[in-house]
């Protein structure tokens, strides 16, 4: 009977160990995916944001020139 009890406790310990390893691996995979996503956003999207900012500045400049031209015509 003691052997049966030890077998059960060994199986429980093995199952708990397997569950911990599985959760650790899954957590590592999720962290790696998150790090890759942040890296992609940082490196690849930065140029898109810079381009959009440059377009906005150019658009503001052109709108200012249009207003100035329209005001000059009214004189």
Helices and strands as residue ranges (DSSP letters): H 2-74
